[in-house]
């Protein structure tokens, strides 16, 4: 499994990177065939308002890809919501293919 974490237009601190790396391992427990995971951390700067933090997660498994995007006031909260959505998508797909 290849994990790529990209922060767009800012430098993510080591604490945030470590959190993402630690939590993303949950995905491998749900589906062991995951080949690539891309995590994008972005700042949303609309009309100089309060900046929302956007997290996008893209997961590739053979013959399928999953994508989620969430935004909140903190990266930690955005990442948790995105990860929960991703876990639900992967479980739903796994249940469909095994049935």
GROMACS elastic network, one bead per residue, 0.5 to 0.9 nm:
[ bonds ]
;  ai    aj funct       b0    kb
    1    28     6  0.82511   500
    1    32     6  0.88052   500
    1    33     6  0.82554   500
    1    34     6  0.60390   500
    1    36     6  0.54631   500
    1    37     6  0.73382   500
    2    34     6  0.85985   500
    2    35     6  0.62253   500
    2    37     6  0.60929   500
    2    38     6  0.82743   500
    3    21     6  0.80239   500
    3    24     6  0.86914   500
    3    35     6  0.88148   500
    3    36     6  0.60899   500
    3    38     6  0.60321   500
    3    39     6  0.77642   500
    4    36     6  0.79361   500
    4    37     6  0.62402   500
    4    39     6  0.61487   500
    4    40     6  0.83772   500
    5    17     6  0.75112   500
    5    20     6  0.82187   500
    5    21     6  0.85737   500
    5    37     6  0.84088   500
    5    38     6  0.60332   500
    5    40     6  0.60723   500
    5    41     6  0.76662   500
    6    12     6  0.85224   500
    6    38     6  0.76929   500
    6    39     6  0.61741   500
    6    41     6  0.61411   500
    6    42     6  0.85458   500
    7    10     6  0.60216   500
    7    11     6  0.61663   500
    7    12     6  0.60901   500
    7    39     6  0.83967   500
    7    40     6  0.58792   500
    7    42     6  0.60638   500
    7    43     6  0.88047   500
    8    11     6  0.77365   500
    8    12     6  0.89469   500
    8    40     6  0.71230   500
    8    41     6  0.61003   500
    8    42     6  0.50795   500
    8    43     6  0.72880   500
    9    42     6  0.71264   500
    9    43     6  0.73673   500
   10    41     6  0.88094   500
   10    42     6  0.78925   500
   10    43     6  0.79360   500
   12    15     6  0.82850   500
   12    16     6  0.65416   500
   12    17     6  0.68345   500
   12    41     6  0.81303   500
   13    16     6  0.56013   500
   13    17     6  0.65282   500
   13    18     6  0.88034   500
   14    17     6  0.50618   500
   14    18     6  0.60066   500
   14    19     6  0.85529   500
   15    18     6  0.51675   500
   15    19     6  0.62334   500
   15    20     6  0.87871   500
   16    19     6  0.50824   500
   16    20     6  0.63183   500
   16    21     6  0.86978   500
   16    75     6  0.79451   500
   16    76     6  0.75837   500
   17    20     6  0.52125   500
   17    21     6  0.62172   500
   17    22     6  0.86321   500
   18    21     6  0.51112   500
   18    22     6  0.60739   500
   18    23     6  0.85822   500
   19    22     6  0.52082   500
   19    23     6  0.61116   500
   19    24     6  0.84104   500
   19    76     6  0.81809   500
   20    23     6  0.53306   500
   20    24     6  0.58499   500
   20    25     6  0.87775   500
   20    39     6  0.83663   500
   20    76     6  0.86249   500
   20    79     6  0.76505   500
   21    24     6  0.53853   500
   21    25     6  0.68413   500
   22    25     6  0.59115   500
   22    26     6  0.81425   500
   23    26     6  0.59172   500
   23    27     6  0.82058   500
   23    80     6  0.85891   500
   23    83     6  0.81744   500
   24    27     6  0.57315   500
   24    28     6  0.76502   500
   24    37     6  0.86225   500
   24    83     6  0.75527   500
   25    28     6  0.53830   500
   25    29     6  0.69736   500
   26    29     6  0.52687   500
   26    30     6  0.67889   500
   26    83     6  0.88810   500
   26    87     6  0.82010   500
   27    30     6  0.52771   500
   27    31     6  0.63785   500
   27    32     6  0.80661   500
   27    34     6  0.81055   500
   27    83     6  0.83412   500
   27    86     6  0.81117   500
   27    87     6  0.65059   500
   27    90     6  0.82900   500
   28    31     6  0.52000   500
   28    32     6  0.50451   500
   28    33     6  0.76833   500
   28    34     6  0.66587   500
   29    32     6  0.62420   500
   30    87     6  0.74325   500
   30    90     6  0.73809   500
   30    91     6  0.69476   500
   30    94     6  0.87695   500
   31    34     6  0.62514   500
   31    61     6  0.85244   500
   31    90     6  0.73648   500
   31    91     6  0.81403   500
   31    94     6  0.79652   500
   32    35     6  0.86556   500
   33    60     6  0.88295   500
   33    61     6  0.58957   500
   33    62     6  0.71992   500
   34    37     6  0.76730   500
   34    59     6  0.70623   500
   34    60     6  0.59281   500
   34    62     6  0.74826   500
   35    59     6  0.77842   500
   35    60     6  0.57508   500
   35    61     6  0.55514   500
   35    62     6  0.74751   500
   36    58     6  0.80626   500
   36    59     6  0.58643   500
   36    60     6  0.51432   500
   36    61     6  0.72593   500
   37    57     6  0.71044   500
   37    58     6  0.56886   500
   37    60     6  0.64176   500
   38    56     6  0.79723   500
   38    57     6  0.57219   500
   38    58     6  0.50753   500
   38    59     6  0.65377   500
   38    60     6  0.87181   500
   39    55     6  0.70435   500
   39    56     6  0.57222   500
   39    58     6  0.65399   500
   39    59     6  0.87964   500
   40    54     6  0.79116   500
   40    55     6  0.56601   500
   40    56     6  0.50144   500
   40    57     6  0.64569   500
   40    58     6  0.85469   500
   41    53     6  0.73244   500
   41    54     6  0.59274   500
   41    56     6  0.67351   500
   41    75     6  0.75524   500
   41    79     6  0.87976   500
   42    52     6  0.85417   500
   42    53     6  0.59794   500
   42    55     6  0.63656   500
   42    56     6  0.82353   500
   42    75     6  0.88091   500
   43    51     6  0.63033   500
   43    52     6  0.60679   500
   43    54     6  0.60298   500
   43    55     6  0.88860   500
   44    50     6  0.85752   500
   44    51     6  0.53717   500
   44    52     6  0.51142   500
   44    53     6  0.61066   500
   44    54     6  0.66540   500
   44    71     6  0.84888   500
   45    48     6  0.57305   500
   45    49     6  0.67354   500
   45    50     6  0.75235   500
   45    51     6  0.53744   500
   45    52     6  0.73076   500
   46    49     6  0.59652   500
   46    50     6  0.81368   500
   46    51     6  0.74053   500
   46    52     6  0.88396   500
   47    50     6  0.88997   500
   48    51     6  0.74714   500
   49    52     6  0.87543   500
   50    73     6  0.83916   500
   51    73     6  0.73001   500
   52    71     6  0.61199   500
   52    72     6  0.55328   500
   52    73     6  0.50400   500
   52    74     6  0.71992   500
   52    75     6  0.85972   500
   53    70     6  0.83204   500
   53    71     6  0.53613   500
   53    72     6  0.55189   500
   53    73     6  0.57400   500
   53    74     6  0.56591   500
   53    75     6  0.54456   500
   53    76     6  0.89938   500
   53    77     6  0.89477   500
   53    78     6  0.68530   500
   54    69     6  0.70522   500
   54    70     6  0.57130   500
   54    72     6  0.67619   500
   54    73     6  0.87016   500
   54    74     6  0.84882   500
   54    75     6  0.69865   500
   54    78     6  0.64554   500
   54    79     6  0.82386   500
   55    68     6  0.82054   500
   55    69     6  0.57204   500
   55    70     6  0.54851   500
   55    71     6  0.62718   500
   55    72     6  0.87578   500
   55    75     6  0.69835   500
   55    78     6  0.58412   500
   55    79     6  0.57890   500
   55    82     6  0.68895   500
   56    67     6  0.72635   500
   56    68     6  0.56699   500
   56    70     6  0.65952   500
   56    71     6  0.87581   500
   56    78     6  0.89032   500
   56    79     6  0.81171   500
   56    82     6  0.71390   500
   57    66     6  0.80227   500
   57    67     6  0.57115   500
   57    68     6  0.54142   500
   57    69     6  0.65437   500
   57    79     6  0.86035   500
   57    82     6  0.69939   500
   57    83     6  0.76873   500
   57    86     6  0.76927   500
   58    65     6  0.71386   500
   58    66     6  0.56385   500
   58    68     6  0.67139   500
   58    69     6  0.88989   500
   58    86     6  0.86576   500
   59    64     6  0.86220   500
   59    65     6  0.56360   500
   59    66     6  0.50811   500
   59    67     6  0.64902   500
   59    86     6  0.83580   500
   60    63     6  0.81294   500
   60    64     6  0.62430   500
   60    66     6  0.64809   500
   60    67     6  0.89430   500
   61    64     6  0.54047   500
   61    65     6  0.60159   500
   61    66     6  0.83314   500
   62    65     6  0.79601   500
   66    86     6  0.73027   500
   66    89     6  0.73542   500
   66    90     6  0.75718   500
   67    86     6  0.72712   500
   67    89     6  0.88543   500
   68    82     6  0.59691   500
   68    83     6  0.81675   500
   68    85     6  0.68569   500
   68    86     6  0.63297   500
   69    78     6  0.84592   500
   69    79     6  0.89611   500
   69    81     6  0.88281   500
   69    82     6  0.60867   500
   69    85     6  0.88724   500
   70    78     6  0.54866   500
   70    79     6  0.73729   500
   70    81     6  0.66446   500
   70    82     6  0.55396   500
   71    74     6  0.81082   500
   71    75     6  0.79918   500
   71    77     6  0.82821   500
   71    78     6  0.52400   500
   71    79     6  0.84098   500
   71    81     6  0.86140   500
   71    82     6  0.85903   500
   72    75     6  0.70621   500
   72    76     6  0.87291   500
   72    77     6  0.63884   500
   72    78     6  0.51750   500
   72    79     6  0.89215   500
   73    76     6  0.88739   500
   73    77     6  0.74595   500
   73    78     6  0.76199   500
   74    77     6  0.54686   500
   74    78     6  0.62654   500
   74    79     6  0.85782   500
   75    78     6  0.50174   500
   75    79     6  0.58712   500
   75    80     6  0.84827   500
   76    79     6  0.51672   500
   76    80     6  0.61966   500
   76    81     6  0.87473   500
   77    80     6  0.51624   500
   77    81     6  0.63011   500
   77    82     6  0.85949   500
   78    81     6  0.53136   500
   78    82     6  0.61224   500
   78    83     6  0.85258   500
   79    82     6  0.50627   500
   79    83     6  0.59288   500
   79    84     6  0.84909   500
   80    83     6  0.51299   500
   80    84     6  0.61399   500
   80    85     6  0.86427   500
   81    84     6  0.51794   500
   81    85     6  0.62582   500
   81    86     6  0.86159   500
   82    85     6  0.51357   500
   82    86     6  0.61108   500
   82    87     6  0.86405   500
   83    87     6  0.61111   500
   83    88     6  0.85897   500
   84    87     6  0.51665   500
   84    88     6  0.62822   500
   84    89     6  0.87281   500
   85    88     6  0.51264   500
   85    89     6  0.62340   500
   85    90     6  0.87318   500
   86    89     6  0.50770   500
   86    90     6  0.61991   500
   86    91     6  0.85457   500
   87    90     6  0.52572   500
   87    91     6  0.60892   500
   87    92     6  0.84837   500
   88    91     6  0.51800   500
   88    92     6  0.59896   500
   88    93     6  0.85870   500
   89    92     6  0.51361   500
   89    93     6  0.61954   500
   89    94     6  0.85488   500
   90    93     6  0.51895   500
   90    94     6  0.60510   500
   90    95     6  0.85679   500
   91    94     6  0.50041   500
   91    95     6  0.60636   500
   91    96     6  0.85918   500
   92    95     6  0.51784   500
   92    96     6  0.62842   500
   92    97     6  0.88117   500
   93    96     6  0.50965   500
   93    97     6  0.62716   500
   93    98     6  0.86264   500
   94    97     6  0.52949   500
   94    98     6  0.61180   500
   94    99     6  0.85703   500
   95    98     6  0.52810   500
   95    99     6  0.61054   500
   96    99     6  0.53858   500
